[in-house]
Amino acid sequence: MGEHECVSDMDAIVEQILTSYDTITVVGASGHAAKAAHNVPAHMQRHGWRIIPVNPHANEILGERVYRTIADIPEQVGLVDVFRPSGQTAEIARQAVAAGATALWLQLGIASATSRAIAEAAGLLYVEDRCLVIEQRRLGLEAPAL
């Protein structure tokens, strides 16, 4: 498969995710306004997505209750968005699979062959090294009304 086909496949998965999920579980969400891990979920929230923050060191982010781990979330998890270093993402991928998530998105600058293998083996939609905000703007989408 050529490079262009990989990109267009990824574009198709990006669009499928952004039009299928109205809630985003954000692992590594930050309460610090200067960080992408705060600004990106804040932007998505403004465009209608519900954010479920996961962070072991905060109680509330963006007006939402924060959970320590994916496993602590008391509802079905769908899309998991990750703001953690690439080396930590395989464990997050395993946690996402264990929680029954159906999509895993690693933010811009984050990529992991191991995470991809874990996600794809479990049938999850998988995106890496992409930014939710950039893709949302590129596609001109608001959160789906599910």
N, CA, C and O atoms as a GROMACS GRO file, in nm:
protein
  584
    1MET      N    1   0.084  -0.118   0.000
    1MET     CA    2   0.000   0.000   0.000
    1MET      C    3   0.089   0.124   0.000
    1MET      O    4   0.184   0.133   0.078
    2GLY      N    5   0.060   0.219  -0.086
    2GLY     CA    6   0.141   0.340  -0.096
    2GLY      C    7   0.113   0.436   0.017
    2GLY      O    8   0.014   0.422   0.090
    3GLU      N    9   0.200   0.534   0.033
    3GLU     CA   10   0.186   0.633   0.139
    3GLU      C   11   0.053   0.708   0.126
    3GLU      O   12  -0.014   0.733   0.226
    4HIS      N   13   0.015   0.742   0.002
    4HIS     CA   14  -0.108   0.819  -0.016
    4HIS      C   15  -0.231   0.739   0.030
    4HIS      O   16  -0.324   0.794   0.089
    5GLU      N   17  -0.230   0.609   0.002
    5GLU     CA   18  -0.343   0.525   0.044
    5GLU      C   19  -0.354   0.521   0.196
    5GLU      O   20  -0.464   0.524   0.251
    6CYS      N   21  -0.239   0.515   0.263
    6CYS     CA   22  -0.239   0.515   0.410
    6CYS      C   23  -0.302   0.644   0.462
    6CYS      O   24  -0.383   0.641   0.555
    7VAL      N   25  -0.264   0.755   0.403
    7VAL     CA   26  -0.315   0.884   0.447
    7VAL      C   27  -0.465   0.892   0.424
    7VAL      O   28  -0.539   0.935   0.512
    8SER      N   29  -0.512   0.850   0.306
    8SER     CA   30  -0.655   0.860   0.278
    8SER      C   31  -0.734   0.764   0.366
    8SER      O   32  -0.846   0.795   0.406
    9ASP      N   33  -0.678   0.646   0.396
    9ASP     CA   34  -0.742   0.554   0.490
    9ASP      C   35  -0.755   0.620   0.627
    9ASP      O   36  -0.861   0.612   0.690
   10MET      N   37  -0.648   0.684   0.673
   10MET     CA   38  -0.649   0.752   0.802
   10MET      C   39  -0.752   0.866   0.800
   10MET      O   40  -0.824   0.886   0.898
   11ASP      N   41  -0.758   0.939   0.689
   11ASP     CA   42  -0.858   1.046   0.676
   11ASP      C   43  -0.999   0.990   0.690
   11ASP      O   44  -1.084   1.050   0.756
   12ALA      N   45  -1.022   0.875   0.630
   12ALA     CA   46  -1.155   0.813   0.637
   12ALA      C   47  -1.189   0.772   0.780
   12ALA      O   48  -1.302   0.789   0.824
   13ILE      N   49  -1.090   0.718   0.851
   13ILE     CA   50  -1.111   0.677   0.990
   13ILE      C   51  -1.135   0.800   1.078
   13ILE      O   52  -1.222   0.798   1.165
   14VAL      N   53  -1.057   0.906   1.055
   14VAL     CA   54  -1.075   1.032   1.128
   14VAL      C   55  -1.219   1.080   1.113
   14VAL      O   56  -1.285   1.114   1.211
   15GLU      N   57  -1.266   1.084   0.989
   15GLU     CA   58  -1.401   1.134   0.964
   15GLU      C   59  -1.506   1.042   1.028
   15GLU      O   60  -1.605   1.090   1.085
   16GLN      N   61  -1.484   0.911   1.020
   16GLN     CA   62  -1.577   0.816   1.083
   16GLN      C   63  -1.585   0.841   1.234
   16GLN      O   64  -1.694   0.841   1.291
   17ILE      N   65  -1.470   0.861   1.297
   17ILE     CA   66  -1.468   0.885   1.442
   17ILE      C   67  -1.540   1.014   1.477
   17ILE      O   68  -1.623   1.017   1.568
   18LEU      N   69  -1.507   1.123   1.406
   18LEU     CA   70  -1.563   1.253   1.441
   18LEU      C   71  -1.712   1.263   1.412
   18LEU      O   72  -1.780   1.351   1.465
   19THR      N   73  -1.764   1.174   1.328
   19THR     CA   74  -1.908   1.177   1.299
   19THR      C   75  -1.983   1.068   1.375
   19THR      O   76  -2.105   1.059   1.364
   20SER      N   77  -1.912   0.985   1.453
   20SER     CA   78  -1.977   0.872   1.521
   20SER      C   79  -1.981   0.885   1.673
   20SER      O   80  -2.066   0.823   1.738
   21TYR      N   81  -1.892   0.964   1.730
   21TYR     CA   82  -1.881   0.971   1.875
   21TYR      C   83  -1.916   1.112   1.923
   21TYR      O   84  -1.866   1.211   1.869
   22ASP      N   85  -2.003   1.120   2.024
   22ASP     CA   86  -2.037   1.252   2.079
   22ASP      C   87  -1.968   1.277   2.213
   22ASP      O   88  -1.983   1.383   2.272
   23THR      N   89  -1.893   1.177   2.259
   23THR     CA   90  -1.822   1.187   2.388
   23THR      C   91  -1.677   1.145   2.365
   23THR      O   92  -1.649   1.048   2.295
   24ILE      N   93  -1.584   1.220   2.425
   24ILE     CA   94  -1.441   1.191   2.412
   24ILE      C   95  -1.381   1.173   2.551
   24ILE      O   96  -1.382   1.265   2.632
   25THR      N   97  -1.330   1.054   2.577
   25THR     CA   98  -1.256   1.029   2.701
   25THR      C   99  -1.113   1.074   2.676
   25THR      O  100  -1.046   1.021   2.588
   26VAL      N  101  -1.065   1.173   2.754
   26VAL     CA  102  -0.934   1.234   2.729
   26VAL      C  103  -0.836   1.192   2.837
   26VAL      O  104  -0.841   1.241   2.950
   27VAL      N  105  -0.746   1.101   2.802
   27VAL     CA  106  -0.644   1.053   2.896
   27VAL      C  107  -0.527   1.151   2.893
   27VAL      O  108  -0.467   1.177   2.789
   28GLY      N  109  -0.495   1.205   3.012
   28GLY     CA  110  -0.390   1.306   3.020
   28GLY      C  111  -0.445   1.446   3.007
   28GLY      O  112  -0.369   1.541   2.988
   29ALA      N  113  -0.577   1.460   3.017
   29ALA     CA  114  -0.638   1.594   3.015
   29ALA      C  115  -0.574   1.680   3.122
   29ALA      O  116  -0.543   1.632   3.231
   30SER      N  117  -0.555   1.807   3.090
   30SER     CA  118  -0.486   1.897   3.182
   30SER      C  119  -0.574   2.015   3.221
   30SER      O  120  -0.655   2.062   3.141
   31GLY      N  121  -0.557   2.061   3.344
   31GLY     CA  122  -0.625   2.180   3.390
   31GLY      C  123  -0.547   2.307   3.358
   31GLY      O  124  -0.594   2.417   3.387
   32HIS      N  125  -0.427   2.293   3.299
   32HIS     CA  126  -0.342   2.408   3.269
   32HIS      C  127  -0.375   2.464   3.132
   32HIS      O  128  -0.356   2.398   3.031
   33ALA      N  129  -0.424   2.587   3.129
   33ALA     CA  130  -0.475   2.647   3.006
   33ALA      C  131  -0.370   2.657   2.895
   33ALA      O  132  -0.406   2.663   2.778
   34ALA      N  133  -0.243   2.659   2.931
   34ALA     CA  134  -0.138   2.674   2.830
   34ALA      C  135  -0.109   2.543   2.755
   34ALA      O  136  -0.039   2.544   2.654
   35LYS      N  137  -0.162   2.434   2.803
   35LYS     CA  138  -0.128   2.304   2.744
   35LYS      C  139  -0.230   2.259   2.640
   35LYS      O  140  -0.350   2.285   2.652
   36ALA      N  141  -0.179   2.190   2.537
   36ALA     CA  142  -0.267   2.132   2.435
   36ALA      C  143  -0.367   2.037   2.499
   36ALA      O  144  -0.481   2.026   2.453
   37ALA      N  145  -0.324   1.968   2.606
   37ALA     CA  146  -0.412   1.872   2.674
   37ALA      C  147  -0.528   1.941   2.747
   37ALA      O  148  -0.617   1.874   2.799
   38HIS      N  149  -0.526   2.074   2.750
   38HIS     CA  150  -0.640   2.152   2.799
   38HIS      C  151  -0.714   2.216   2.682
   38HIS      O  152  -0.836   2.210   2.673
   39ASN      N  153  -0.638   2.278   2.593
   39ASN     CA  154  -0.698   2.353   2.483
   39ASN      C  155  -0.773   2.266   2.384
   39ASN      O  156  -0.880   2.305   2.336
   40VAL      N  157  -0.720   2.150   2.354
   40VAL     CA  158  -0.785   2.063   2.255
   40VAL      C  159  -0.921   2.013   2.307
   40VAL      O  160  -1.021   2.029   2.237
   41PRO      N  161  -0.927   1.954   2.427
   41PRO     CA  162  -1.059   1.913   2.475
   41PRO      C  163  -1.154   2.032   2.496
   41PRO      O  164  -1.274   2.018   2.477
   42ALA      N  165  -1.100   2.148   2.534
   42ALA     CA  166  -1.184   2.267   2.552
   42ALA      C  167  -1.247   2.307   2.419
   42ALA      O  168  -1.365   2.343   2.413
   43HIS      N  169  -1.168   2.301   2.312
   43HIS     CA  170  -1.219   2.333   2.178
   43HIS      C  171  -1.328   2.235   2.137
   43HIS      O  172  -1.433   2.275   2.087
   44MET      N  173  -1.303   2.106   2.158
   44MET     CA  174  -1.402   2.004   2.120
   44MET      C  175  -1.530   2.022   2.201
   44MET      O  176  -1.641   2.005   2.149
   45GLN      N  177  -1.514   2.057   2.327
   45GLN     CA  178  -1.630   2.081   2.415
   45GLN      C  179  -1.713   2.198   2.360
   45GLN      O  180  -1.836   2.192   2.358
   46ARG      N  181  -1.646   2.304   2.317
   46ARG     CA  182  -1.717   2.420   2.261
   46ARG      C  183  -1.794   2.383   2.134
   46ARG      O  184  -1.893   2.449   2.100
   47HIS      N  185  -1.749   2.280   2.066
   47HIS     CA  186  -1.816   2.237   1.942
   47HIS      C  187  -1.912   2.121   1.966
   47HIS      O  188  -1.955   2.054   1.872
   48GLY      N  189  -1.947   2.099   2.093
   48GLY     CA  190  -2.056   2.008   2.122
   48GLY      C  191  -2.021   1.871   2.175
   48GLY      O  192  -2.109   1.795   2.215
   49TRP      N  193  -1.892   1.837   2.177
   49TRP     CA  194  -1.854   1.706   2.231
   49TRP      C  195  -1.854   1.710   2.383
   49TRP      O  196  -1.816   1.810   2.443
   50ARG      N  197  -1.895   1.602   2.442
   50ARG     CA  198  -1.883   1.587   2.587
   50ARG      C  199  -1.745   1.530   2.617
   50ARG      O  200  -1.698   1.439   2.548
   51ILE      N  201  -1.680   1.585   2.718
   51ILE     CA  202  -1.544   1.543   2.755
   51ILE      C  203  -1.549   1.468   2.888
   51ILE      O  204  -1.612   1.513   2.984
   52ILE      N  205  -1.483   1.352   2.891
   52ILE     CA  206  -1.462   1.280   3.017
   52ILE      C  207  -1.311   1.281   3.042
   52ILE      O  208  -1.237   1.205   2.979
   53PRO      N  209  -1.263   1.366   3.134
   53PRO     CA  210  -1.120   1.375   3.158
   53PRO      C  211  -1.068   1.260   3.246
   53PRO      O  212  -1.134   1.217   3.340
   54VAL      N  213  -0.949   1.211   3.211
   54VAL     CA  214  -0.879   1.110   3.291
   54VAL      C  215  -0.744   1.168   3.329
   54VAL      O  216  -0.661   1.198   3.243
   55ASN      N  217  -0.722   1.183   3.460
   55ASN     CA  218  -0.598   1.242   3.510
   55ASN      C  219  -0.587   1.204   3.658
   55ASN      O  220  -0.679   1.229   3.734
   56PRO      N  221  -0.475   1.143   3.698
   56PRO     CA  222  -0.464   1.099   3.838
   56PRO      C  223  -0.446   1.212   3.939
   56PRO      O  224  -0.450   1.188   4.060
   57HIS      N  225  -0.427   1.335   3.892
   57HIS     CA  226  -0.392   1.445   3.983
   57HIS      C  227  -0.491   1.561   3.985
   57HIS      O  228  -0.458   1.668   4.037
   58ALA      N  229  -0.611   1.542   3.931
   58ALA     CA  230  -0.708   1.653   3.930
   58ALA      C  231  -0.847   1.598   3.964
   58ALA      O  232  -0.874   1.480   3.947
   59ASN      N  233  -0.933   1.686   4.012
   59ASN     CA  234  -1.070   1.646   4.045
   59ASN      C  235  -1.172   1.699   3.945
   59ASN      O  236  -1.276   1.637   3.923
   60GLU      N  237  -1.142   1.814   3.886
   60GLU     CA  238  -1.232   1.872   3.787
   60GLU      C  239  -1.151   1.942   3.679
   60GLU      O  240  -1.059   2.018   3.709
   61ILE      N  241  -1.186   1.916   3.555
   61ILE     CA  242  -1.124   1.982   3.440
   61ILE      C  243  -1.236   2.016   3.343
   61ILE      O  244  -1.320   1.932   3.312
   62LEU      N  245  -1.237   2.140   3.294
   62LEU     CA  246  -1.338   2.185   3.198
   62LEU      C  247  -1.480   2.164   3.251
   62LEU      O  248  -1.573   2.137   3.175
   63GLY      N  249  -1.495   2.177   3.384
   63GLY     CA  250  -1.627   2.163   3.444
   63GLY      C  251  -1.676   2.020   3.453
   63GLY      O  252  -1.791   1.997   3.489
   64GLU      N  253  -1.589   1.924   3.423
   64GLU     CA  254  -1.628   1.782   3.426
   64GLU      C  255  -1.553   1.709   3.537
   64GLU      O  256  -1.439   1.742   3.568
   65ARG      N  257  -1.620   1.611   3.595
   65ARG     CA  258  -1.553   1.526   3.694
   65ARG      C  259  -1.439   1.450   3.627
   65ARG      O  260  -1.453   1.400   3.516
   66VAL      N  261  -1.326   1.443   3.697
   66VAL     CA  262  -1.209   1.373   3.645
   66VAL      C  263  -1.201   1.234   3.707
   66VAL      O  264  -1.226   1.217   3.827
   67TYR      N  265  -1.167   1.136   3.626
   67TYR     CA  266  -1.147   0.998   3.672
   67TYR      C  267  -0.998   0.968   3.672
   67TYR      O  268  -0.923   1.017   3.588
   68ARG      N  269  -0.957   0.885   3.768
   68ARG     CA  270  -0.814   0.853   3.783
   68ARG      C  271  -0.764   0.765   3.668
   68ARG      O  272  -0.653   0.784   3.618
   69THR      N  273  -0.846   0.669   3.628
   69THR     CA  274  -0.810   0.576   3.520
   69THR      C  275  -0.931   0.554   3.432
   69THR      O  276  -1.043   0.588   3.469
   70ILE      N  277  -0.909   0.497   3.315
   70ILE     CA  278  -1.021   0.462   3.225
   70ILE      C  279  -1.115   0.365   3.296
   70ILE      O  280  -1.237   0.376   3.283
   71ALA      N  281  -1.058   0.272   3.372
   71ALA     CA  282  -1.139   0.170   3.440
   71ALA      C  283  -1.235   0.231   3.543
   71ALA      O  284  -1.337   0.170   3.577
   72ASP      N  285  -1.203   0.350   3.593
   72ASP     CA  286  -1.287   0.414   3.694
   72ASP      C  287  -1.413   0.480   3.636
   72ASP      O  288  -1.504   0.515   3.710
   73ILE      N  289  -1.418   0.496   3.505
   73ILE     CA  290  -1.532   0.564   3.442
   73ILE      C  291  -1.654   0.473   3.451
   73ILE      O  292  -1.650   0.359   3.404
   74PRO      N  293  -1.765   0.522   3.511
   74PRO     CA  294  -1.879   0.435   3.540
   74PRO      C  295  -1.977   0.418   3.424
   74PRO      O  296  -2.092   0.378   3.446
   75GLU      N  297  -1.934   0.446   3.304
   75GLU     CA  298  -2.023   0.429   3.189
   75GLU      C  299  -1.941   0.369   3.074
   75GLU      O  300  -1.819   0.359   3.083
   76GLN      N  301  -2.010   0.329   2.968
   76GLN     CA  302  -1.942   0.270   2.854
   76GLN      C  303  -1.851   0.374   2.787
   76GLN      O  304  -1.895   0.485   2.756
   77VAL      N  305  -1.727   0.338   2.767
   77VAL     CA  306  -1.631   0.425   2.701
   77VAL      C  307  -1.632   0.393   2.552
   77VAL      O  308  -1.634   0.276   2.512
   78GLY      N  309  -1.630   0.498   2.469
   78GLY     CA  310  -1.626   0.477   2.324
   78GLY      C  311  -1.494   0.520   2.264
   78GLY      O  312  -1.408   0.438   2.231
   79LEU      N  313  -1.478   0.652   2.251
   79LEU     CA  314  -1.356   0.710   2.194
   79LEU      C  315  -1.262   0.753   2.306
   79LEU      O  316  -1.300   0.830   2.394
   80VAL      N  317  -1.139   0.703   2.301
   80VAL     CA  318  -1.035   0.741   2.397
   80VAL      C  319  -0.929   0.821   2.322
   80VAL      O  320  -0.868   0.772   2.227
   81ASP      N  321  -0.908   0.946   2.367
   81ASP     CA  322  -0.809   1.036   2.308
   81ASP      C  323  -0.694   1.048   2.407
   81ASP      O  324  -0.716   1.066   2.527
   82VAL      N  325  -0.570   1.039   2.357
   82VAL     CA  326  -0.454   1.026   2.446
   82VAL      C  327  -0.355   1.142   2.432
   82VAL      O  328  -0.305   1.171   2.324
   83PHE      N  329  -0.328   1.207   2.546
   83PHE     CA  330  -0.224   1.309   2.559
   83PHE      C  331  -0.119   1.258   2.656
   83PHE      O  332  -0.102   1.314   2.764
   84ARG      N  333  -0.050   1.153   2.621
   84ARG     CA  334   0.059   1.102   2.704
   84ARG      C  335   0.175   1.067   2.612
   84ARG      O  336   0.154   1.047   2.492
   85PRO      N  337   0.298   1.060   2.665
   85PRO     CA  338   0.412   1.024   2.579
   85PRO      C  339   0.392   0.889   2.510
   85PRO      O  340   0.329   0.799   2.566
   86SER      N  341   0.445   0.877   2.391
   86SER     CA  342   0.425   0.756   2.310
   86SER      C  343   0.454   0.628   2.388
   86SER      O  344   0.383   0.529   2.374
   87GLY      N  345   0.560   0.631   2.471
   87GLY     CA  346   0.599   0.512   2.547
   87GLY      C  347   0.496   0.466   2.648
   87GLY      O  348   0.500   0.351   2.692
   88GLN      N  349   0.404   0.553   2.686
   88GLN     CA  350   0.300   0.518   2.783
   88GLN      C  351   0.170   0.473   2.716
   88GLN      O  352   0.076   0.430   2.784
   89THR      N  353   0.164   0.483   2.584
   89THR     CA  354   0.035   0.461   2.518
   89THR      C  355  -0.005   0.315   2.506
   89THR      O  356  -0.125   0.285   2.497
   90ALA      N  357   0.091   0.223   2.506
   90ALA     CA  358   0.054   0.081   2.494
   90ALA      C  359  -0.031   0.038   2.614
   90ALA      O  360  -0.130  -0.033   2.600
   91GLU      N  361   0.009   0.083   2.733
   91GLU     CA  362  -0.068   0.051   2.854
   91GLU      C  363  -0.207   0.116   2.846
   91GLU      O  364  -0.306   0.055   2.886
   92ILE      N  365  -0.214   0.237   2.796
   92ILE     CA  366  -0.343   0.304   2.780
   92ILE      C  367  -0.428   0.230   2.678
   92ILE      O  368  -0.549   0.214   2.697
   93ALA      N  369  -0.366   0.184   2.570
   93ALA     CA  370  -0.438   0.106   2.469
   93ALA      C  371  -0.497  -0.020   2.533
   93ALA      O  372  -0.612  -0.056   2.506
   94ARG      N  373  -0.418  -0.088   2.617
   94ARG     CA  374  -0.469  -0.208   2.685
   94ARG      C  375  -0.588  -0.174   2.775
   94ARG      O  376  -0.686  -0.247   2.779
   95GLN      N  377  -0.576  -0.061   2.847
   95GLN     CA  378  -0.685  -0.018   2.936
   95GLN      C  379  -0.811   0.016   2.855
   95GLN      O  380  -0.923  -0.015   2.897
   96ALA      N  381  -0.791   0.080   2.741
   96ALA     CA  382  -0.905   0.116   2.655
   96ALA      C  383  -0.976  -0.010   2.606
   96ALA      O  384  -1.099  -0.017   2.608
   97VAL      N  385  -0.899  -0.107   2.562
   97VAL     CA  386  -0.956  -0.234   2.515
   97VAL      C  387  -1.030  -0.303   2.630
   97VAL      O  388  -1.142  -0.351   2.611
   98ALA      N  389  -0.969  -0.307   2.747
   98ALA     CA  390  -1.030  -0.373   2.863
   98ALA      C  391  -1.162  -0.306   2.901
   98ALA      O  392  -1.254  -0.372   2.950
   99ALA      N  393  -1.172  -0.174   2.879
   99ALA     CA  394  -1.293  -0.099   2.914
   99ALA      C  395  -1.400  -0.108   2.805
   99ALA      O  396  -1.510  -0.055   2.821
  100GLY      N  397  -1.367  -0.175   2.694
  100GLY     CA  398  -1.464  -0.189   2.587
  100GLY      C  399  -1.469  -0.072   2.491
  100GLY      O  400  -1.566  -0.058   2.416
  101ALA      N  401  -1.366   0.014   2.492
  101ALA     CA  402  -1.362   0.126   2.398
  101ALA      C  403  -1.362   0.074   2.255
  101ALA      O  404  -1.320  -0.038   2.228
  102THR      N  405  -1.411   0.158   2.164
  102THR     CA  406  -1.418   0.116   2.024
  102THR      C  407  -1.333   0.203   1.932
  102THR      O  408  -1.324   0.177   1.812
  103ALA      N  409  -1.269   0.306   1.989
  103ALA     CA  410  -1.178   0.390   1.910
  103ALA      C  411  -1.068   0.445   2.000
  103ALA      O  412  -1.093   0.482   2.115
  104LEU      N  413  -0.946   0.450   1.945
  104LEU     CA  414  -0.831   0.504   2.018
  104LEU      C  415  -0.762   0.606   1.929
  104LEU      O  416  -0.729   0.578   1.814
  105TRP      N  417  -0.740   0.726   1.984
  105TRP     CA  418  -0.681   0.837   1.908
  105TRP      C  419  -0.562   0.889   1.985
  105TRP      O  420  -0.576   0.936   2.098
  106LEU      N  421  -0.443   0.881   1.923
  106LEU     CA  422  -0.323   0.940   1.983
  106LEU      C  423  -0.301   1.076   1.918
  106LEU      O  424  -0.299   1.087   1.795
  107GLN      N  425  -0.285   1.178   2.001
  107GLN     CA  426  -0.276   1.316   1.953
  107GLN      C  427  -0.150   1.341   1.870
  107GLN      O  428  -0.061   1.256   1.861
  108LEU      N  429  -0.144   1.459   1.811
  108LEU     CA  430  -0.033   1.499   1.725
  108LEU      C  431   0.100   1.478   1.796
  108LEU      O  432   0.117   1.519   1.911
  109GLY      N  433   0.195   1.415   1.728
  109GLY     CA  434   0.326   1.391   1.785
  109GLY      C  435   0.336   1.264   1.865
  109GLY      O  436   0.443   1.230   1.916
  110ILE      N  437   0.224   1.192   1.878
  110ILE     CA  438   0.222   1.067   1.955
  110ILE      C  439   0.191   0.952   1.860
  110ILE      O  440   0.091   0.954   1.789
  111ALA      N  441   0.278   0.852   1.861
  111ALA     CA  442   0.258   0.735   1.775
  111ALA      C  443   0.321   0.614   1.842
  111ALA      O  444   0.420   0.626   1.913
  112SER      N  445   0.263   0.497   1.818
  112SER     CA  446   0.314   0.376   1.881
  112SER      C  447   0.269   0.254   1.802
  112SER      O  448   0.150   0.227   1.791
  113ALA      N  449   0.367   0.182   1.747
  113ALA     CA  450   0.335   0.060   1.672
  113ALA      C  451   0.268  -0.042   1.764
  113ALA      O  452   0.178  -0.115   1.722
  114THR      N  453   0.311  -0.046   1.890
  114THR     CA  454   0.252  -0.142   1.985
  114THR      C  455   0.107  -0.106   2.013
  114THR      O  456   0.020  -0.193   2.015
  115SER      N  457   0.081   0.024   2.035
  115SER     CA  458  -0.057   0.067   2.060
  115SER      C  459  -0.145   0.036   1.941
  115SER      O  460  -0.259  -0.009   1.957
  116ARG      N  461  -0.093   0.061   1.820
  116ARG     CA  462  -0.168   0.031   1.699
  116ARG      C  463  -0.203  -0.118   1.693
  116ARG      O  464  -0.316  -0.155   1.662
  117ALA      N  465  -0.105  -0.203   1.723
  117ALA     CA  466  -0.127  -0.348   1.717
  117ALA      C  467  -0.233  -0.391   1.819
  117ALA      O  468  -0.319  -0.474   1.788
  118ILE      N  469  -0.225  -0.336   1.940
  118ILE     CA  470  -0.322  -0.370   2.046
  118ILE      C  471  -0.462  -0.327   2.003
  118ILE      O  472  -0.557  -0.404   2.014
  119ALA      N  473  -0.474  -0.205   1.955
  119ALA     CA  474  -0.604  -0.150   1.916
  119ALA      C  475  -0.663  -0.228   1.798
  119ALA      O  476  -0.779  -0.266   1.800
  120GLU      N  477  -0.581  -0.249   1.696
  120GLU     CA  478  -0.632  -0.315   1.576
  120GLU      C  479  -0.666  -0.461   1.602
  120GLU      O  480  -0.762  -0.513   1.544
  121ALA      N  481  -0.589  -0.528   1.689
  121ALA     CA  482  -0.620  -0.667   1.721
  121ALA      C  483  -0.755  -0.679   1.790
  121ALA      O  484  -0.823  -0.780   1.777
  122ALA      N  485  -0.792  -0.574   1.864
  122ALA     CA  486  -0.921  -0.574   1.936
  122ALA      C  487  -1.033  -0.511   1.854
  122ALA      O  488  -1.146  -0.498   1.901
  123GLY      N  489  -1.001  -0.471   1.730
  123GLY     CA  490  -1.103  -0.418   1.642
  123GLY      C  491  -1.138  -0.271   1.662
  123GLY      O  492  -1.241  -0.225   1.615
  124LEU      N  493  -1.051  -0.198   1.732
  124LEU     CA  494  -1.077  -0.056   1.754
  124LEU      C  495  -1.040   0.026   1.630
  124LEU      O  496  -0.945  -0.008   1.559
  125LEU      N  497  -1.114   0.132   1.606
  125LEU     CA  498  -1.069   0.233   1.510
  125LEU      C  499  -0.945   0.297   1.572
  125LEU      O  500  -0.941   0.321   1.692
  126TYR      N  501  -0.844   0.325   1.490
  126TYR     CA  502  -0.718   0.375   1.545
  126TYR      C  503  -0.664   0.492   1.463
  126TYR      O  504  -0.654   0.485   1.340
  127VAL      N  505  -0.630   0.600   1.534
  127VAL     CA  506  -0.567   0.716   1.472
  127VAL      C  507  -0.447   0.753   1.559
  127VAL      O  508  -0.455   0.748   1.682
  128GLU      N  509  -0.336   0.790   1.494
  128GLU     CA  510  -0.221   0.839   1.569
  128GLU      C  511  -0.162   0.960   1.499
  128GLU      O  512  -0.180   0.980   1.380
  129ASP      N  513  -0.089   1.040   1.578
  129ASP     CA  514  -0.019   1.157   1.526
  129ASP      C  515  -0.112   1.253   1.453
  129ASP      O  516  -0.075   1.312   1.351
  130ARG      N  517  -0.232   1.269   1.506
  130ARG     CA  518  -0.328   1.365   1.450
  130ARG      C  519  -0.387   1.446   1.565
  130ARG      O  520  -0.396   1.397   1.678
  131CYS      N  521  -0.427   1.569   1.536
  131CYS     CA  522  -0.489   1.655   1.636
  131CYS      C  523  -0.639   1.664   1.612
  131CYS      O  524  -0.683   1.693   1.501
  132LEU      N  525  -0.717   1.639   1.715
  132LEU     CA  526  -0.863   1.648   1.704
  132LEU      C  527  -0.907   1.784   1.650
  132LEU      O  528  -0.995   1.791   1.564
  133VAL      N  529  -0.845   1.892   1.699
  133VAL     CA  530  -0.886   2.026   1.658
  133VAL      C  531  -0.858   2.049   1.509
  133VAL      O  532  -0.944   2.099   1.436
  134ILE      N  533  -0.739   2.012   1.465
  134ILE     CA  534  -0.703   2.030   1.324
  134ILE      C  535  -0.801   1.953   1.235
  134ILE      O  536  -0.847   2.005   1.133
  135GLU      N  537  -0.832   1.830   1.274
  135GLU     CA  538  -0.921   1.747   1.192
  135GLU      C  539  -1.065   1.799   1.198
  135GLU      O  540  -1.135   1.798   1.097
  136GLN      N  541  -1.108   1.843   1.315
  136GLN     CA  542  -1.244   1.898   1.329
  136GLN      C  543  -1.259   2.021   1.240
  136GLN      O  544  -1.362   2.038   1.175
  137ARG      N  545  -1.158   2.107   1.238
  137ARG     CA  546  -1.162   2.227   1.154
  137ARG      C  547  -1.156   2.190   1.008
  137ARG      O  548  -1.230   2.246   0.926
  138ARG      N  549  -1.069   2.096   0.973
  138ARG     CA  550  -1.051   2.056   0.832
  138ARG      C  551  -1.184   2.002   0.777
  138ARG      O  552  -1.220   2.030   0.663
  139LEU      N  553  -1.254   1.926   0.859
  139LEU     CA  554  -1.379   1.865   0.814
  139LEU      C  555  -1.500   1.953   0.840
  139LEU      O  556  -1.609   1.925   0.791
  140GLY      N  557  -1.480   2.061   0.919
  140GLY     CA  558  -1.590   2.154   0.946
  140GLY      C  559  -1.704   2.092   1.022
  140GLY      O  560  -1.820   2.120   0.994
  141LEU      N  561  -1.672   2.006   1.120
  141LEU     CA  562  -1.775   1.928   1.190
  141LEU      C  563  -1.808   1.984   1.327
  141LEU      O  564  -1.723   2.043   1.394
  142GLU      N  565  -1.932   1.964   1.367
  142GLU     CA  566  -1.974   1.981   1.506
  142GLU      C  567  -1.999   1.840   1.559
  142GLU      O  568  -2.003   1.745   1.482
  143ALA      N  569  -2.015   1.828   1.690
  143ALA     CA  570  -2.041   1.697   1.749
  143ALA      C  571  -2.167   1.638   1.688
  143ALA      O  572  -2.264   1.709   1.664
  144PRO      N  573  -2.166   1.506   1.664
  144PRO     CA  574  -2.286   1.443   1.610
  144PRO      C  575  -2.398   1.443   1.713
  144PRO      O  576  -2.373   1.429   1.833
  145ALA      N  577  -2.520   1.459   1.668
  145ALA     CA  578  -2.636   1.452   1.756
  145ALA      C  579  -2.684   1.307   1.756
  145ALA      O  580  -2.762   1.266   1.670
  146LEU      N  581  -2.637   1.232   1.852
  146LEU     CA  582  -2.667   1.088   1.853
  146LEU      C  583  -2.792   1.056   1.931
  146LEU      O  584  -2.831   0.940   1.941
   0.00000   0.00000   0.00000
